Amino acid sequence: MNIQQPKHPQKSGQIYGVLRRAIVMLEMKPGAPVSEKAICAAYNVSRTPVREAIQKLAEEGLVNVIPHSGTYVSKISYKSAEEGFVIRRALEIEGVRRAAHSPTDASVAELDSIIKWTRQIIEDELFESYIEADDALHSTIARMSGMTRLWKFISMAKIDLDRMRQLSAPVPGHLVLVTEQHAQIVDAIKRGKPDQAELAMRIHLDSSFEVMSRLIEDEFFFATESRT
């Protein structure tokens, strides 16, 4: 388990943040054991903050705490991911429409910079890091909407969806298509076209989820309910 040590490991919130990122980025694989003892040793803390962090992860459904057995990274729930997708799509469509009504030069420049970043990631074949650039673009659009809590609610809904996004990153041609779809969304925002921005966002989110949905046929990272 290769996890960067936080600056203040005594704080359960920081340990929670590091573990959560590792789970979402699939650095900690679905089904893998989570050792309280190993985490305590890595961060030189007592079990109390570690248990608090694990409890918070359990509340989010990212780990399963099984009495007399241990704690394990949860398998991905397709049903949860699908629900997150529906919520995300509804909120992002509203957000992109608002963003396209009054784009600023600074915000447009930021979006252009992120598009350039995603293309560099693809050129360098650093596919595992694409999700961070992807989120940067979508969160910027959410901020442009003027709705300050929009991205917070989207982030809360898309936990299992994010893990599916990581699984889909190596699919040949997928991220190239995603990046071009991002560029179309940004172009519609630049031109102040809410209807076109909405359509581009719908196409992007729907096609991405279709690619992710195919993975449950082959991957063993999914909960049993996902394959029934």
Secondary structure as the mmCIF struct_conf table of DSSP 4:
data_model
#
loop_
_struct_conf.conf_type_id
_struct_conf.id
_struct_conf.beg_label_comp_id
_struct_conf.beg_label_asym_id
_struct_conf.beg_label_seq_id
_struct_conf.end_label_comp_id
_struct_conf.end_label_asym_id
_struct_conf.end_label_seq_id
HELX_LH_PP_P HELX_LH_PP_P1 GLN A 4 PRO A 6
BEND BEND1 LYS A 7 LYS A 7
TURN_TY1_P TURN_TY1_P1 PRO A 9 GLN A 10
HELX_RH_AL_P HELX_RH_AL_P1 SER A 12 VAL A 24
TURN_TY1_P TURN_TY1_P2 MET A 25 LEU A 26
BEND BEND2 GLU A 27 MET A 28
TURN_TY1_P TURN_TY1_P3 PRO A 30 GLY A 31
STRN STRN1 PRO A 33 VAL A 34
HELX_RH_AL_P HELX_RH_AL_P2 GLU A 36 TYR A 43
TURN_TY1_P TURN_TY1_P4 ASN A 44 ASN A 44
HELX_RH_AL_P HELX_RH_AL_P3 ARG A 47 GLU A 59
TURN_TY1_P TURN_TY1_P5 GLU A 60 GLY A 61
BEND BEND3 LEU A 62 LEU A 62
STRN STRN2 VAL A 63 ILE A 66
TURN_TY1_P TURN_TY1_P6 PRO A 67 SER A 69
STRN STRN3 GLY A 70 VAL A 73
HELX_LH_PP_P HELX_LH_PP_P2 SER A 74 LYS A 75
STRN STRN4 ILE A 76 ILE A 76
HELX_RH_AL_P HELX_RH_AL_P4 TYR A 78 HIS A 101
BEND BEND4 SER A 102 SER A 102
HELX_RH_AL_P HELX_RH_AL_P5 ASP A 105 ASP A 124
TURN_TY1_P TURN_TY1_P7 GLU A 125 GLU A 125
HELX_RH_3T_P HELX_RH_3T_P1 PHE A 127 SER A 129
HELX_RH_AL_P HELX_RH_AL_P6 TYR A 130 MET A 144
TURN_TY1_P TURN_TY1_P8 SER A 145 GLY A 146
TURN_TY1_P TURN_TY1_P9 THR A 148 ARG A 149
HELX_RH_AL_P HELX_RH_AL_P7 LEU A 150 ALA A 157
HELX_RH_AL_P HELX_RH_AL_P8 ILE A 159 SER A 168
TURN_TY1_P TURN_TY1_P10 ALA A 169 PRO A 170
BEND BEND5 VAL A 171 VAL A 171
TURN_TY1_P TURN_TY1_P11 PRO A 172 GLY A 173
HELX_RH_AL_P HELX_RH_AL_P9 HIS A 174 LYS A 190
TURN_TY1_P TURN_TY1_P12 ARG A 191 GLY A 192
HELX_RH_AL_P HELX_RH_AL_P10 PRO A 194 SER A 213
HELX_RH_3T_P HELX_RH_3T_P2 ARG A 214 GLU A 217
TURN_TY1_P TURN_TY1_P13 ASP A 218 ASP A 218
BEND BEND6 PHE A 220 PHE A 221
STRN STRN5 PHE A 222 PHE A 222
HELX_RH_3T_P HELX_RH_3T_P3 THR A 224 ARG A 227
#
